[in-house]
Amino acid sequence: MSRERSDAPVVLVAGGARVDAGKTTFSTGLVARLAARAGDAVGVKPRAGNDYWYDHDDYRIASDAGRLYGKDARRLAAASTRPLLTVGDRSGRRDRPEAITPEAINPVHRLWRPTPGRTGMLGDADRTFLCDRVTTEEGSRFVVNGAAEAAGLLPDGLAERLPLAEATSVDDVAAFNDVMAADYLPAFDRLAARVAAASVPVVVESYADVAGPLPRDGPVEPDAVAVVDPGRARIFAGDRYAKARAVASGSPREGTIEEHTGTVTEMIEPLATVGLPALSGDERGDPDRVADRYAPAYETLLEAV
């Protein structure tokens, strides 16, 4: 399905560092700016996670309803003005029964917990993954870290809050990789196909300092890229960024799974670097106010589309 790229661009927002760079604030404001220009826009965050300890309020809000998602996906869903349609549905109706839920725009969400002095099953020092929520074609599916469960690391009440009775348990990396191939990668592929077929602008937000959250050999190549750090946004041409990401995928550090933003950006020069003002909590929570305060950065970014 073809689309007018100038009317329905795909813009990637990546972070320049693992620390909280302000990606979601930038992304929600950009969704608001694109919706004001094009009539509708949607934001997606393919992968996300939160921590049972540090993000406990967010965990409680979601798990009170038997769900698992984070505030980033919740904020992006709230900023979006139209559901991301399934491939082949070109009705364009805004009264579709599908809601703009965090699960619809965030197919994989992970719950962590801090475990000082312990390296988790996935190789992360001082923290351990507890369970994942994966959005499948049939709905949400849960995957539990069986090794963490055996070690008594699952928080009290987790199994009562989330529907883990039918969850898949993985005890080692090999088992986890099997589940990833069967469910996670198809979930990313389905989202990528929906983004590629979208008739409205789409903002794709990455996670941590990962250069891109969707498969680099998939159907989505961004029209423009914003790499966000505290106080600035670097703007890159989408095609040059995609080529640099492909080169970075062959480096020893990156391997074949994901590329880090710094490895990509060190190969190419930004089209522009724009300052971002500090925002109050009230401003960060209002996409329209973010769109106003970050207007110069968004104008520069959209000139690259």
JOQUI-V767050 format. One record per helix or strand of 2 or more residues. SS is the DSSP state (hx for helix, st for strand). FROM is the first residue (numbers start at 1). LEN is the number of residues. If there is no record, write none. Layout:
BEGIN
SS;FROM;LEN  SS;FROM;LEN
END
This chain:
BEGIN
st;10;6  hx;23;16  st;41;4  st;47;5  hx;56;8  hx;71;9  hx;102;4  st;108;12  st;125;12  st;139;7  hx;146;5  hx;158;4  st;168;3  hx;173;24  st;201;5  st;224;6  st;232;6  hx;238;11  hx;261;5  st;272;4  hx;281;4  hx;287;7  hx;295;9
END
